[in-house]
Amino acid sequence: MRSRSTALLSIAAAAGLLLAGCASTADPEPTASSAASKVVESSVTDPAAAGERVGANGNELEVWSSTVPDESAAGALGDPDAGNQWVTVNVAQWVTDEGQKDVDVAPVLRSTDDESFSAEAVSQRSVEVPMTPEKSYTFTWSFQVPEDLVDPQALVLCVGSGDEGCSSLVAE
């Protein structure tokens, strides 16, 4: 009786190993779409909606949430300058060039209500994050914005200071 149980267990274990081996050796098929084909054309005056991927000069981003204004940012960053409020944006970011860090590709916040306004990103992280090309990273960036410009409908996040690769903070 004991040898029959041992034989059944041996057969079951061998079958399990064979099935596990088959399942783990299958390679997923590559997809035909490239990351670049997902990038939406956009500008400061015609920004993409939040959730769409925008880019310029090898940097890309996708806004996935924002807090306008963000009173909790003061806990990590200190009080904003007088007459300003913190605005925080969570984004997915990609790069195409080697050797980039998160601070190298920090986005710029602009306003469609005031073309002269731009705000530099401030990180709530205490370390710089090295980025690998074509990998997605999620970052939280905060910006000091004058109180009269804190309007989610008018704020636009851009991959740089140029006129392309810009996203609205609100979904359309």
KEKOL-847881 format. One record per residue (C-alpha): residue number from 1; residue in three letters; z, y, x. Coordinates in steps of 0.02 Angstrom, whole numbers. Layout:
<sites>
<site><i>NUM</i><aa>ALA</aa><zz>Z</zz><yy>Y</yy><xx>X</xx></site>
...
</sites>
This chain:
<sites>
<site><i>1</i><aa>MET</aa><zz>0</zz><yy>0</yy><xx>0</xx></site>
<site><i>2</i><aa>ARG</aa><zz>44</zz><yy>116</yy><xx>143</xx></site>
<site><i>3</i><aa>SER</aa><zz>-124</zz><yy>90</yy><xx>232</xx></site>
<site><i>4</i><aa>ARG</aa><zz>-217</zz><yy>124</yy><xx>68</xx></site>
<site><i>5</i><aa>SER</aa><zz>-125</zz><yy>293</yy><xx>50</xx></site>
<site><i>6</i><aa>THR</aa><zz>-158</zz><yy>337</yy><xx>230</xx></site>
<site><i>7</i><aa>ALA</aa><zz>-343</zz><yy>295</yy><xx>210</xx></site>
<site><i>8</i><aa>LEU</aa><zz>-357</zz><yy>403</yy><xx>52</xx></site>
<site><i>9</i><aa>LEU</aa><zz>-270</zz><yy>547</yy><xx>139</xx></site>
<site><i>10</i><aa>SER</aa><zz>-385</zz><yy>530</yy><xx>290</xx></site>
<site><i>11</i><aa>ILE</aa><zz>-540</zz><yy>532</yy><xx>180</xx></site>
<site><i>12</i><aa>ALA</aa><zz>-476</zz><yy>684</yy><xx>83</xx></site>
<site><i>13</i><aa>ALA</aa><zz>-437</zz><yy>777</yy><xx>244</xx></site>
<site><i>14</i><aa>ALA</aa><zz>-608</zz><yy>739</yy><xx>319</xx></site>
<site><i>15</i><aa>ALA</aa><zz>-696</zz><yy>795</yy><xx>159</xx></site>
<site><i>16</i><aa>GLY</aa><zz>-594</zz><yy>956</yy><xx>159</xx></site>
<site><i>17</i><aa>LEU</aa><zz>-643</zz><yy>992</yy><xx>339</xx></site>
<site><i>18</i><aa>LEU</aa><zz>-826</zz><yy>961</yy><xx>302</xx></site>
<site><i>19</i><aa>LEU</aa><zz>-822</zz><yy>1076</yy><xx>152</xx></site>
<site><i>20</i><aa>ALA</aa><zz>-729</zz><yy>1211</yy><xx>248</xx></site>
<site><i>21</i><aa>GLY</aa><zz>-853</zz><yy>1197</yy><xx>390</xx></site>
<site><i>22</i><aa>CYS</aa><zz>-1000</zz><yy>1220</yy><xx>272</xx></site>
<site><i>23</i><aa>ALA</aa><zz>-921</zz><yy>1371</yy><xx>190</xx></site>
<site><i>24</i><aa>SER</aa><zz>-879</zz><yy>1458</yy><xx>353</xx></site>
<site><i>25</i><aa>THR</aa><zz>-1047</zz><yy>1435</yy><xx>439</xx></site>
<site><i>26</i><aa>ALA</aa><zz>-1154</zz><yy>1527</yy><xx>310</xx></site>
<site><i>27</i><aa>ASP</aa><zz>-1209</zz><yy>1697</yy><xx>374</xx></site>
<site><i>28</i><aa>PRO</aa><zz>-1235</zz><yy>1837</yy><xx>249</xx></site>
<site><i>29</i><aa>GLU</aa><zz>-1414</zz><yy>1896</yy><xx>235</xx></site>
<site><i>30</i><aa>PRO</aa><zz>-1448</zz><yy>2070</yy><xx>305</xx></site>
<site><i>31</i><aa>THR</aa><zz>-1486</zz><yy>2202</yy><xx>175</xx></site>
<site><i>32</i><aa>ALA</aa><zz>-1647</zz><yy>2299</yy><xx>179</xx></site>
<site><i>33</i><aa>SER</aa><zz>-1569</zz><yy>2469</yy><xx>142</xx></site>
<site><i>34</i><aa>SER</aa><zz>-1512</zz><yy>2575</yy><xx>286</xx></site>
<site><i>35</i><aa>ALA</aa><zz>-1363</zz><yy>2693</yy><xx>287</xx></site>
<site><i>36</i><aa>ALA</aa><zz>-1480</zz><yy>2841</yy><xx>311</xx></site>
<site><i>37</i><aa>SER</aa><zz>-1569</zz><yy>2804</yy><xx>147</xx></site>
<site><i>38</i><aa>LYS</aa><zz>-1407</zz><yy>2839</yy><xx>54</xx></site>
<site><i>39</i><aa>VAL</aa><zz>-1394</zz><yy>3019</yy><xx>117</xx></site>
<site><i>40</i><aa>VAL</aa><zz>-1428</zz><yy>3151</yy><xx>-16</xx></site>
<site><i>41</i><aa>GLU</aa><zz>-1515</zz><yy>3313</yy><xx>31</xx></site>
<site><i>42</i><aa>SER</aa><zz>-1399</zz><yy>3459</yy><xx>3</xx></site>
<site><i>43</i><aa>SER</aa><zz>-1355</zz><yy>3636</yy><xx>56</xx></site>
<site><i>44</i><aa>VAL</aa><zz>-1217</zz><yy>3763</yy><xx>29</xx></site>
<site><i>45</i><aa>THR</aa><zz>-1313</zz><yy>3838</yy><xx>-117</xx></site>
<site><i>46</i><aa>ASP</aa><zz>-1364</zz><yy>3667</yy><xx>-187</xx></site>
<site><i>47</i><aa>PRO</aa><zz>-1222</zz><yy>3549</yy><xx>-140</xx></site>
<site><i>48</i><aa>ALA</aa><zz>-1219</zz><yy>3365</yy><xx>-183</xx></site>
<site><i>49</i><aa>ALA</aa><zz>-1089</zz><yy>3306</yy><xx>-307</xx></site>
<site><i>50</i><aa>ALA</aa><zz>-926</zz><yy>3232</yy><xx>-247</xx></site>
<site><i>51</i><aa>GLY</aa><zz>-953</zz><yy>3047</yy><xx>-214</xx></site>
<site><i>52</i><aa>GLU</aa><zz>-1128</zz><yy>3069</yy><xx>-144</xx></site>
<site><i>53</i><aa>ARG</aa><zz>-1158</zz><yy>3046</yy><xx>43</xx></site>
<site><i>54</i><aa>VAL</aa><zz>-1222</zz><yy>3200</yy><xx>135</xx></site>
<site><i>55</i><aa>GLY</aa><zz>-1264</zz><yy>3231</yy><xx>316</xx></site>
<site><i>56</i><aa>ALA</aa><zz>-1343</zz><yy>3331</yy><xx>455</xx></site>
<site><i>57</i><aa>ASN</aa><zz>-1365</zz><yy>3312</yy><xx>643</xx></site>
<site><i>58</i><aa>GLY</aa><zz>-1298</zz><yy>3133</yy><xx>649</xx></site>
<site><i>59</i><aa>ASN</aa><zz>-1139</zz><yy>3170</yy><xx>551</xx></site>
<site><i>60</i><aa>GLU</aa><zz>-1114</zz><yy>3113</yy><xx>373</xx></site>
<site><i>61</i><aa>LEU</aa><zz>-975</zz><yy>3126</yy><xx>244</xx></site>
<site><i>62</i><aa>GLU</aa><zz>-935</zz><yy>3082</yy><xx>65</xx></site>
<site><i>63</i><aa>VAL</aa><zz>-800</zz><yy>3174</yy><xx>-32</xx></site>
<site><i>64</i><aa>TRP</aa><zz>-696</zz><yy>3051</yy><xx>-133</xx></site>
<site><i>65</i><aa>SER</aa><zz>-550</zz><yy>3159</yy><xx>-188</xx></site>
<site><i>66</i><aa>SER</aa><zz>-480</zz><yy>3333</yy><xx>-171</xx></site>
<site><i>67</i><aa>THR</aa><zz>-324</zz><yy>3430</yy><xx>-212</xx></site>
<site><i>68</i><aa>VAL</aa><zz>-353</zz><yy>3613</yy><xx>-251</xx></site>
<site><i>69</i><aa>PRO</aa><zz>-229</zz><yy>3690</yy><xx>-216</xx></site>
<site><i>70</i><aa>ASP</aa><zz>-121</zz><yy>3567</yy><xx>-119</xx></site>
<site><i>71</i><aa>GLU</aa><zz>59</zz><yy>3625</yy><xx>-115</xx></site>
<site><i>72</i><aa>SER</aa><zz>116</zz><yy>3462</yy><xx>-33</xx></site>
<site><i>73</i><aa>ALA</aa><zz>15</zz><yy>3499</yy><xx>125</xx></site>
<site><i>74</i><aa>ALA</aa><zz>147</zz><yy>3628</yy><xx>174</xx></site>
<site><i>75</i><aa>GLY</aa><zz>267</zz><yy>3484</yy><xx>205</xx></site>
<site><i>76</i><aa>ALA</aa><zz>156</zz><yy>3416</yy><xx>344</xx></site>
<site><i>77</i><aa>LEU</aa><zz>71</zz><yy>3575</yy><xx>405</xx></site>
<site><i>78</i><aa>GLY</aa><zz>192</zz><yy>3715</yy><xx>366</xx></site>
<site><i>79</i><aa>ASP</aa><zz>166</zz><yy>3860</yy><xx>248</xx></site>
<site><i>80</i><aa>PRO</aa><zz>-8</zz><yy>3935</yy><xx>244</xx></site>
<site><i>81</i><aa>ASP</aa><zz>-36</zz><yy>4113</yy><xx>302</xx></site>
<site><i>82</i><aa>ALA</aa><zz>9</zz><yy>4249</yy><xx>177</xx></site>
<site><i>83</i><aa>GLY</aa><zz>-119</zz><yy>4260</yy><xx>37</xx></site>
<site><i>84</i><aa>ASN</aa><zz>-187</zz><yy>4085</yy><xx>71</xx></site>
<site><i>85</i><aa>GLN</aa><zz>-164</zz><yy>3914</yy><xx>-7</xx></site>
<site><i>86</i><aa>TRP</aa><zz>-191</zz><yy>3741</yy><xx>64</xx></site>
<site><i>87</i><aa>VAL</aa><zz>-339</zz><yy>3640</yy><xx>-3</xx></site>
<site><i>88</i><aa>THR</aa><zz>-346</zz><yy>3456</yy><xx>46</xx></site>
<site><i>89</i><aa>VAL</aa><zz>-500</zz><yy>3345</yy><xx>41</xx></site>
<site><i>90</i><aa>ASN</aa><zz>-510</zz><yy>3157</yy><xx>70</xx></site>
<site><i>91</i><aa>VAL</aa><zz>-677</zz><yy>3101</yy><xx>140</xx></site>
<site><i>92</i><aa>ALA</aa><zz>-769</zz><yy>2951</yy><xx>210</xx></site>
<site><i>93</i><aa>GLN</aa><zz>-857</zz><yy>2999</yy><xx>372</xx></site>
<site><i>94</i><aa>TRP</aa><zz>-990</zz><yy>2919</yy><xx>484</xx></site>
<site><i>95</i><aa>VAL</aa><zz>-1068</zz><yy>2967</yy><xx>651</xx></site>
<site><i>96</i><aa>THR</aa><zz>-1224</zz><yy>2908</yy><xx>743</xx></site>
<site><i>97</i><aa>ASP</aa><zz>-1176</zz><yy>2964</yy><xx>919</xx></site>
<site><i>98</i><aa>GLU</aa><zz>-1059</zz><yy>2873</yy><xx>1039</xx></site>
<site><i>99</i><aa>GLY</aa><zz>-902</zz><yy>2957</yy><xx>1105</xx></site>
<site><i>100</i><aa>GLN</aa><zz>-859</zz><yy>3056</yy><xx>948</xx></site>
<site><i>101</i><aa>LYS</aa><zz>-682</zz><yy>3084</yy><xx>885</xx></site>
<site><i>102</i><aa>ASP</aa><zz>-625</zz><yy>3140</yy><xx>714</xx></site>
<site><i>103</i><aa>VAL</aa><zz>-592</zz><yy>3317</yy><xx>776</xx></site>
<site><i>104</i><aa>ASP</aa><zz>-770</zz><yy>3327</yy><xx>846</xx></site>
<site><i>105</i><aa>VAL</aa><zz>-843</zz><yy>3304</yy><xx>672</xx></site>
<site><i>106</i><aa>ALA</aa><zz>-711</zz><yy>3393</yy><xx>568</xx></site>
<site><i>107</i><aa>PRO</aa><zz>-796</zz><yy>3465</yy><xx>413</xx></site>
<site><i>108</i><aa>VAL</aa><zz>-803</zz><yy>3650</yy><xx>367</xx></site>
<site><i>109</i><aa>LEU</aa><zz>-751</zz><yy>3715</yy><xx>197</xx></site>
<site><i>110</i><aa>ARG</aa><zz>-862</zz><yy>3851</yy><xx>124</xx></site>
<site><i>111</i><aa>SER</aa><zz>-873</zz><yy>3944</yy><xx>-41</xx></site>
<site><i>112</i><aa>THR</aa><zz>-1022</zz><yy>3981</yy><xx>-151</xx></site>
<site><i>113</i><aa>ASP</aa><zz>-928</zz><yy>4135</yy><xx>-215</xx></site>
<site><i>114</i><aa>ASP</aa><zz>-916</zz><yy>4214</yy><xx>-41</xx></site>
<site><i>115</i><aa>GLU</aa><zz>-1051</zz><yy>4168</yy><xx>85</xx></site>
<site><i>116</i><aa>SER</aa><zz>-950</zz><yy>4242</yy><xx>229</xx></site>
<site><i>117</i><aa>PHE</aa><zz>-803</zz><yy>4124</yy><xx>201</xx></site>
<site><i>118</i><aa>SER</aa><zz>-781</zz><yy>3966</yy><xx>303</xx></site>
<site><i>119</i><aa>ALA</aa><zz>-621</zz><yy>3873</yy><xx>343</xx></site>
<site><i>120</i><aa>GLU</aa><zz>-589</zz><yy>3757</yy><xx>490</xx></site>
<site><i>121</i><aa>ALA</aa><zz>-516</zz><yy>3586</yy><xx>452</xx></site>
<site><i>122</i><aa>VAL</aa><zz>-336</zz><yy>3548</yy><xx>497</xx></site>
<site><i>123</i><aa>SER</aa><zz>-283</zz><yy>3367</yy><xx>519</xx></site>
<site><i>124</i><aa>GLN</aa><zz>-117</zz><yy>3301</yy><xx>458</xx></site>
<site><i>125</i><aa>ARG</aa><zz>-129</zz><yy>3165</yy><xx>592</xx></site>
<site><i>126</i><aa>SER</aa><zz>-43</zz><yy>3188</yy><xx>759</xx></site>
<site><i>127</i><aa>VAL</aa><zz>-175</zz><yy>3090</yy><xx>857</xx></site>
<site><i>128</i><aa>GLU</aa><zz>-363</zz><yy>3101</yy><xx>878</xx></site>
<site><i>129</i><aa>VAL</aa><zz>-460</zz><yy>2952</yy><xx>811</xx></site>
<site><i>130</i><aa>PRO</aa><zz>-608</zz><yy>2885</yy><xx>914</xx></site>
<site><i>131</i><aa>MET</aa><zz>-757</zz><yy>2845</yy><xx>802</xx></site>
<site><i>132</i><aa>THR</aa><zz>-881</zz><yy>2702</yy><xx>820</xx></site>
<site><i>133</i><aa>PRO</aa><zz>-1058</zz><yy>2742</yy><xx>764</xx></site>
<site><i>134</i><aa>GLU</aa><zz>-1111</zz><yy>2680</yy><xx>592</xx></site>
<site><i>135</i><aa>LYS</aa><zz>-933</zz><yy>2632</yy><xx>541</xx></site>
<site><i>136</i><aa>SER</aa><zz>-847</zz><yy>2715</yy><xx>395</xx></site>
<site><i>137</i><aa>TYR</aa><zz>-684</zz><yy>2810</yy><xx>423</xx></site>
<site><i>138</i><aa>THR</aa><zz>-573</zz><yy>2890</yy><xx>293</xx></site>
<site><i>139</i><aa>PHE</aa><zz>-494</zz><yy>3056</yy><xx>340</xx></site>
<site><i>140</i><aa>THR</aa><zz>-387</zz><yy>3185</yy><xx>254</xx></site>
<site><i>141</i><aa>TRP</aa><zz>-426</zz><yy>3365</yy><xx>301</xx></site>
<site><i>142</i><aa>SER</aa><zz>-334</zz><yy>3522</yy><xx>245</xx></site>
<site><i>143</i><aa>PHE</aa><zz>-398</zz><yy>3700</yy><xx>243</xx></site>
<site><i>144</i><aa>GLN</aa><zz>-319</zz><yy>3871</yy><xx>221</xx></site>
<site><i>145</i><aa>VAL</aa><zz>-411</zz><yy>3961</yy><xx>82</xx></site>
<site><i>146</i><aa>PRO</aa><zz>-382</zz><yy>4138</yy><xx>18</xx></site>
<site><i>147</i><aa>GLU</aa><zz>-300</zz><yy>4130</yy><xx>-154</xx></site>
<site><i>148</i><aa>ASP</aa><zz>-446</zz><yy>4219</yy><xx>-238</xx></site>
<site><i>149</i><aa>LEU</aa><zz>-569</zz><yy>4084</yy><xx>-176</xx></site>
<site><i>150</i><aa>VAL</aa><zz>-467</zz><yy>3932</yy><xx>-226</xx></site>
<site><i>151</i><aa>ASP</aa><zz>-588</zz><yy>3869</yy><xx>-359</xx></site>
<site><i>152</i><aa>PRO</aa><zz>-641</zz><yy>3686</yy><xx>-351</xx></site>
<site><i>153</i><aa>GLN</aa><zz>-807</zz><yy>3728</yy><xx>-435</xx></site>
<site><i>154</i><aa>ALA</aa><zz>-854</zz><yy>3850</yy><xx>-296</xx></site>
<site><i>155</i><aa>LEU</aa><zz>-786</zz><yy>3761</yy><xx>-142</xx></site>
<site><i>156</i><aa>VAL</aa><zz>-909</zz><yy>3660</yy><xx>-39</xx></site>
<site><i>157</i><aa>LEU</aa><zz>-872</zz><yy>3542</yy><xx>106</xx></site>
<site><i>158</i><aa>CYS</aa><zz>-1006</zz><yy>3536</yy><xx>243</xx></site>
<site><i>159</i><aa>VAL</aa><zz>-1029</zz><yy>3424</yy><xx>395</xx></site>
<site><i>160</i><aa>GLY</aa><zz>-1040</zz><yy>3581</yy><xx>502</xx></site>
<site><i>161</i><aa>SER</aa><zz>-1066</zz><yy>3768</yy><xx>496</xx></site>
<site><i>162</i><aa>GLY</aa><zz>-1251</zz><yy>3753</yy><xx>451</xx></site>
<site><i>163</i><aa>ASP</aa><zz>-1332</zz><yy>3760</yy><xx>281</xx></site>
<site><i>164</i><aa>GLU</aa><zz>-1361</zz><yy>3573</yy><xx>258</xx></site>
<site><i>165</i><aa>GLY</aa><zz>-1253</zz><yy>3421</yy><xx>228</xx></site>
<site><i>166</i><aa>CYS</aa><zz>-1138</zz><yy>3498</yy><xx>97</xx></site>
<site><i>167</i><aa>SER</aa><zz>-1043</zz><yy>3422</yy><xx>-47</xx></site>
<site><i>168</i><aa>SER</aa><zz>-956</zz><yy>3495</yy><xx>-197</xx></site>
<site><i>169</i><aa>LEU</aa><zz>-772</zz><yy>3450</yy><xx>-217</xx></site>
<site><i>170</i><aa>VAL</aa><zz>-799</zz><yy>3402</yy><xx>-400</xx></site>
<site><i>171</i><aa>ALA</aa><zz>-902</zz><yy>3262</yy><xx>-475</xx></site>
<site><i>172</i><aa>GLU</aa><zz>-1044</zz><yy>3318</yy><xx>-587</xx></site>
</sites>
